[in-house]
Amino acid sequence: MDPEAFLDIANQVTKLKMFPYFDIAHSVLCALHVREDLGAGAHAFSRKHPMSCWLSTMLVVFAGGMLCNGLLGEPILAPLKNSQQLGVATIVWYLVFYSPFDIGYKFSKFLPVKLLFSAMKEIYRCKKVYDGVTHAAKLYPNAYVIMILIGTLKGNGAGFTKLIERLIRGVWTPTAMEFMQPSFPTKACIVASVIFVLDQKTDLISAPHSLVYFGIVIFFVYFKLSSILLGIHDPFVPNKGRQRGCKEKGLIFSE
């Protein structure tokens, strides 16, 4: 591909508006996450405890913003002040849980639709990570760790609120701590945050910002689609063959 054309595409990606289409994709996958986490009892639970179901879904949808606001001394509920985003998330929640004949849920689970929404959500995630790093950089210009932390939480806040989100639904899972067993989205957000910090605060990355941003988008989308289609859920975890080789060389401890 012509370098100028590639750069033009990268510039267009950085300027994408998230509302409403990317917000819809994000909300759909968040609602699917809650429904699938409920398991076989999702239908009965959603009808018996609609308020709990709605609250837990909204927490997953807006977790990143609420967590970051709490850490930065800003109003925790500020992400909910946007009535349009809250309305979209509520409509999506209703369709996933209460649509006749489960049409909304089945449509969202249809593989081509799920692939499209997953790719859109990863673009949305990259935007959130970038916004988190940028916002933290304005408040703490020299605090690189804070920038990385806020970028990570902004990109995968739902992973860090899983304990509270389940507690709202009456389920206590104290071992569900993202800090103890970080998922791939958390690891990917850490990597992306580090790259954005290096891009903004140092001269180590000489590429144009739009190319850096687009590269992270490709990274997110590629591994998300790989997890769905190929079952590669965490490329950061070495496979058994590599682990065996490391053990033989004494590079890691045996259990």
GISUL-V505563 format. One record per residue. N is the residue number from 1. NEAR is the number of other C-alpha atoms within 8 Angstrom. Layout:
[[N/NEAR] [N/NEAR]]
This chain:
[[1/4] [2/5] [3/6] [4/6] [5/8] [6/9] [7/10] [8/8] [9/8] [10/12] [11/10] [12/8] [13/9] [14/9] [15/6] [16/6] [17/6] [18/8] [19/8] [20/9] [21/7] [22/13] [23/14] [24/12] [25/12] [26/13] [27/13] [28/14] [29/11] [30/11] [31/12] [32/11] [33/8] [34/10] [35/10] [36/8] [37/6] [38/9] [39/7] [40/5] [41/7] [42/10] [43/8] [44/7] [45/11] [46/10] [47/7] [48/6] [49/8] [50/9] [51/6] [52/9] [53/11] [54/10] [55/9] [56/13] [57/13] [58/11] [59/11] [60/13] [61/12] [62/12] [63/14] [64/13] [65/11] [66/12] [67/12] [68/12] [69/12] [70/10] [71/7] [72/6] [73/6] [74/8] [75/7] [76/10] [77/7] [78/9] [79/9] [80/9] [81/7] [82/7] [83/7] [84/6] [85/11] [86/10] [87/8] [88/12] [89/14] [90/10] [91/8] [92/12] [93/13] [94/9] [95/11] [96/15] [97/12] [98/8] [99/11] [100/5] [101/4] [102/10] [103/10] [104/11] [105/12] [106/8] [107/8] [108/11] [109/8] [110/8] [111/6] [112/6] [113/10] [114/10] [115/10] [116/8] [117/12] [118/13] [119/11] [120/11] [121/13] [122/12] [123/12] [124/12] [125/10] [126/14] [127/8] [128/11] [129/17] [130/11] [131/10] [132/15] [133/15] [134/9] [135/8] [136/12] [137/12] [138/7] [139/6] [140/9] [141/8] [142/5] [143/8] [144/9] [145/6] [146/9] [147/16] [148/13] [149/10] [150/13] [151/17] [152/15] [153/13] [154/16] [155/14] [156/14] [157/15] [158/12] [159/9] [160/11] [161/11] [162/11] [163/12] [164/7] [165/12] [166/12] [167/10] [168/10] [169/9] [170/6] [171/7] [172/7] [173/8] [174/6] [175/4] [176/7] [177/11] [178/9] [179/6] [180/5] [181/6] [182/9] [183/9] [184/10] [185/7] [186/12] [187/9] [188/9] [189/13] [190/12] [191/8] [192/11] [193/16] [194/9] [195/8] [196/12] [197/13] [198/11] [199/13] [200/6] [201/6] [202/8] [203/7] [204/6] [205/7] [206/6] [207/6] [208/6] [209/7] [210/11] [211/11] [212/11] [213/12] [214/11] [215/8] [216/10] [217/11] [218/8] [219/8] [220/12] [221/12] [222/8] [223/10] [224/12] [225/12] [226/11] [227/11] [228/9] [229/6] [230/7] [231/7] [232/9] [233/9] [234/8] [235/7] [236/5] [237/5] [238/8] [239/6] [240/6] [241/7] [242/8] [243/9] [244/8] [245/8] [246/10] [247/11] [248/7] [249/6] [250/7] [251/7] [252/6] [253/6] [254/4] [255/2]]
